[in-house]
Structure formats: structure tokens, C-alpha cells
Amino acid sequence: MELGLTGSGTKTGCMNRPVPETSVMPSASPIGIIGGSGLYQLAAFTGHREIRLETPFGAPSDAYMQGQLAGHEVVFLPRHARGHKLLPSEIPHRANIHGFKQLGVQWIISISAVGSLQHAYAPGEVVLPDQFFDRTKGRAADTFFGEGIVAHVAFGDPISTELQEVLYVSAQAAGATVHKGGTYVNMEGPQFSTRAESETYRAAGHAVVGMTNLVEAKLAREAQIAYATVAMVTDYDCWHPDHDNVTVEMVIQWLHKNTALAQGILVEAVPRVAKLTGARAHEALKYAILTPREHWPEATAKKLALILGLA
């Protein structure tokens, strides 16, 4: 099945407009990987080259690294930039996801460091969330739309189940203790949780807490890219009576331990993802755009050309 953008549910036809100079359209569809805290490069990467992009939403976090992993084309981006230079609130999420779209990516695997909110999820283990709970205070824009074009994508199930299933099998094959399902609490940061916050999340039954993934998931859905999180547990936040409150030192120790495991999961996952033929997320805009085509402002349509399937 040929996958790609399907338009908005209204008949849009095709604009006689050249592909923007910022768009890079490889012959094969690569798999996108976002590296979180501690994962700034891939050890098993071969033949890679840096690609610096400009997008209609500014510059991404860093250069994308495109090459082969486990014999398949992948595109890697460190969300905090190499050297970990960006706060969670400073990450240019729209540029990051749009850049993946420019590179032809249809699947994104997000690797993230998280704190555990339950006894069942110990440091060194992996959680594959299927839900998000927003505790941010108003970060950078979490939609591509606006400025005259309105869209409301379905987001009841924010994680690609097709991709999550592959990641579950791959994590098991890599020797991880992996938990499928659970809610990722997206807190503001950059400070860690207070004890009251942590206990509130626990009482609600949420699984893990982090600072970055919800906006990525929202934007990936609007870009019709299938997205799933691999949450690597580094600590018990601050709620556990038998463990110290989370510290940067503690997190860094587990980041080093988790890096090899994360790369092992990716080596297992990439060939499996390459065999997938489609996901529901790839048609997320089919009925999402409410603004009739004749009312689209020209400047906004140009800015969103790639998202709208016009470029």
C-alpha cells in the first residue's frame, strides 16, 4: 500500500507549486528516531551524514543524522541537541516534527528518560505508554494549524498501536523488562516534581512522568506520522520511601546504563518497523480540517503546504 498524505476530507486537488527548497525527499521512506536525555548519537549507525534543515517553523533542535541502522534507512535527531543545550520548554517541537516530514519520515520512535510513579516500574526498565496527561503551563505552540486554517485531529489514542506493538516485541528481544501501556504525565519542568505532585500522579494510577513527549505526539499526529514512546525509567521521582529524591546525578547514572539498552531495542525495532505497511495515524487529517479550501489564506496554505499534502 502506498502511504502518504491524504488531504483534509475536502477535495483539495493539487497546487501547481514547486516543492519548497527546505523539503528533502529521499527515494525510500526512512524511520525517524528522537533521542532523549543521554541518547545523542547511535553507536550502530553506519554511513550517516548530517542534514541541516530550515522549516516554516524555524530551525530544529540540531542537525538530523541520516544513515543506516540494522540495514535500514533511519533519521536521528537529539531533541535537546548534542551537548544537552535545550530546556524542555525550549525544544522547537514544530520545527523538529516538520523536519522529519520534510525527510519523508512516516514512523517516529521517541526515546525518553522518565521517572516511575509505580512500584511495578523500576529504574532500568522500559514502559511503552499509550496515554498522556498534560501538566504543562502553556509551552510553545503544540499545533501546526491556526492563522486562518483550523483543524481538529482525533487524539483519543495518542500512540500508534501498530508501532507500539513492534516496540514491545523488540524490547523483549533486546532483553528488556518492558511494560506495555500506561499514562505518561507530561510535567512542565525543568524542576523535578514536588512530593505532593508525585503522590497525586500516583494516586491517579499514572505510570511515568517526563517533560517532553506530549507535544511531539500531538504534532506527529497532525503531520500524519505514526508515533510511539519508549520510556526508559531512571528513578522513582520523589515518592518512594526507600529511595532518595530524584537528583541529576541519579538520573545520569541510569542514563548511561539505559543507553545501551535503548540502542539494542532500536536495532531490534527498525527492521520490524520497516515491514509495517500502514497506520491509522497516516490518515489523521482525512476529516480533520474544518476550514473550506476557498477560505484558506494563501500565506498560511504556503506555510502548511507539506502538512496539507500540497508540496
N, C-alpha and C positions, 0 to 999 in steps of 0.2 A: 504494500500500500504506500502510495506516495504521500508524505506528510508535509504539511506546510500551513501557512495562514489561510483561513477560510473566509475572511471578511467579517462583517458585522451582523449578518442576518438581514440587512438591506442589500439590494443589489448595487454594488459599487462599481462594477465594470473595472476598467484598468486605466490608470492615468498614463498619459504619454510623458512620462518624466524619467530622466536617466537615474540610475542607481546613484545615491549620494556618494561622494568621494570617500566618506568615512566608512562606507559599507565594504566589508571584505567577505566575499562569497566563495568559500572553498568548494572543491569538487565533491568532497564527502562531508557528511554531517558529523562534526566532532562532538564529543561528550564533554560537558562543562564540569569543572571541579572548582569549588570555592574552598580555599584553605583558611582555617580559623587560627586562633592563638596557638603558636607553636608549629604550625604547618605552613611554611613559607616557600617550600620547594618540594619536588618529588624526587626521591632518590633513584627510583627506577625509570625515570624519564629518559628517553633517548631522542636524538635528532631534533631537539627543541630549539625554537627561535623565539625571540621576543617580538611582540606586536604591540605598538603603542597606538591607541585609538583616541580620536575625539568623537564625542557623541553630541546629539542635540541637547543633552543634559550635562555637558561638561566632560571633564576627564575622569576616567575610572580610578580606582584606588592605586593601581600600579600598572605596569606593562603586563599583558597577557602572555603566557608562555604556551606555545603550541608545539606539540610533538607527539610521540608515540608512548603509550603505556600499555603493557601486556599485548602489544601488537596492534593497537587501535589508536586512532587519532583522538587526542584529548586537548582541551584548552584549560589551563590552570590560572587562577587568579587568587593572590593572597588578599583577603578582604581588608586587613588592617595595614596593608603594604609591607614590603620587606623591611625588616627592622622594627616592625610593630609601631607605626608612627601615627595611626589614626584612632581616636576615641570611638566607641560605638556610635555616638551621636554625630561624628564627623565623617562616617563612611558614606561615600557618594553612591548610594544603592541604585538610583535610577541609571546613572552612567554605567555602573557595573553590569546590570542586567541587560541594558541596551547594547553594551559592547558584546556580550555573549550572543545576542540576537544578530548583531552585525556579522559575527563569525560563523553563523549558521547553526548554532547550538540548539538542540531540541530537548536535551536532558541535562539537568544540573544536580550534581551531588554536593551537598553542603556539609563540610566537616566543621564541627563546633565543639569547643570546650564548654562544659556545663557543670553546675552544682546539682547534686542529688537532693531530692526532697523526701525520699522514702528509704526505709531500711533496705528494701529489696534491691536498690541500685547502688552498688559500691564503687568507690574510685577504681578506675581501671576497666570498668565495664562499659558497655555500649547500650544506648537507648535509641530506638527509632521512633520518634514522636509521630503521632497522627493528628494532633491538635495544637493550637496556640492560644495563649491567654495574654492579652495586651496590658502591660503595666507601665507603658511609656507615657511621657507627659507632653507629647507633641514634637516629634522629631522632624527631620527633613521629609519632604513630600513622599507619601507611600503610594502614589498613583502616577501613571503617565498622563492621565486624562485631565480635563479642565480646559480653560481658555477657549470655551465655545464648543467643545466636543465632550459629551457626557457618556460614561459607560459604567455599568454595574455588573461586575463578573460574579458568578457563583463562587462562594468561598467556604461553604459549609464543611467541605472536606479539603483542607488546605494542602495536604500532602498527596503526591501522586502515589496511589496504591500500587500501580504497576511497578514503579521504581522502588518503593519501599519493600515489596516482596523480594525483588532481586537483591537488595541490600541485606535483607535478613538472611537469605541463603548464603550470601557472600561472606557476611560476618561470621557465620557458623563455620564456613570452610576455612576462614583465616584463624580459627581457634579462639574467637572472642566469646565471652559471656555476653549474650545480646538479649535485649528485651524489646519486643515488638509492641508498639503502641504507647500511649501516654501523652500528657499535655506538657508542652514546653511553655513556661512562663517567661515572657519577654519583658524583663525589667529595664528601667532606664539606665542605671549605671551613671558614671563609671564606678561609683562606690558599690561595694557588695551590699547584700540585704541587711536590714535590721533583724533582730531576733523575732520581733512581732510580725514583720512581713513574712519571714521564712515560715513561722508557725501557721500563719494564715494560709499560705500556699499549700502547706502540708495538710491542713485540716480540710481543704477543698479537694484533696486527693490528687493534686498535680504531681507530675513526675520529676521534672528537672527545671532549672532556672538558668537563663542565659541572657544575653544583651543584644543579639543581632538578627536572628533568623526570620522573625515575622515579616519585616518589610521586604526582605528578599523573596519570601514565599508569595506575598501579595503581588509584587512586580513581575515575578516569573509567571504567575497565572495570567496577568494582563498581557504579557508577551507571548502567551501560549507555549510556554516552555514547562515541561514536567519537572517538578522539584521535590526533593526529599532531603531530610536532615539525618546525618549520622552524628549523634550527640555523644561525645566522649567524656565520661564522668571524671572529674578531677578532685572533687571534695564533697562534703556533706553540707555545704553552705554554712550556716551558723547554728543550726537547730539541734544537732546531735549531742547528747550529753557526754558521750565517751570520746568525742573528737574535738580538737581545738577549732575555734572560729577560723573560717577560711582566710588565708593570707596569700599574698602574691607568691611567696616562697613555696608554699604548699602546692599552689596551682602549677608553678613552673616545674616542680619535681614530677608531678603526674603528666604534665605536657610532654616531657622528654620520654617518659615511659609509654605514653599513648601514641606518640608519633609513628613508631614502627608498626604498631597495630593498625593505625589508620591507613598507612600505606599498604599494608597487607590486605586490608579489606578492599581498597581501591583496585589492587592488582586482580583480586578475585571478581570484583564487580564489573569492571569495564568491559570484558568480553561478553558478559551476560547482558549488560545494558545494550551493547551493540546489536544484539539479536532481537531486541524488542521492536515491534512494528508500529506501535502507536499508543497513545494515552488520551484519556478524556481531556486533559489539560490542553492538548493541541488544538482543541476546538472551543476554547473558553470564550472567544469573542463572537461566536456564531449568533447569539441572540442578546449580546450584552450592550451594544451601542444604541442609545436612545435618540440621539440627535440625528435627524434625517440628513442624508448626504448633501442636499441642497443648502443646508444651513451651516455646513462646516466652514469656519473661517479658513481662508487659504493658507495663512501663516501657520495655523495650528495643524492643518492637514499635512503641510510640508514637514513640520517638526515630527509628526507621528507617522510619517509615510511607511516606515518599516514595520511599526506595530500594526498599522491598519492593512498591511499587505499591498501597499501601493508602490513599493520600491523593490 
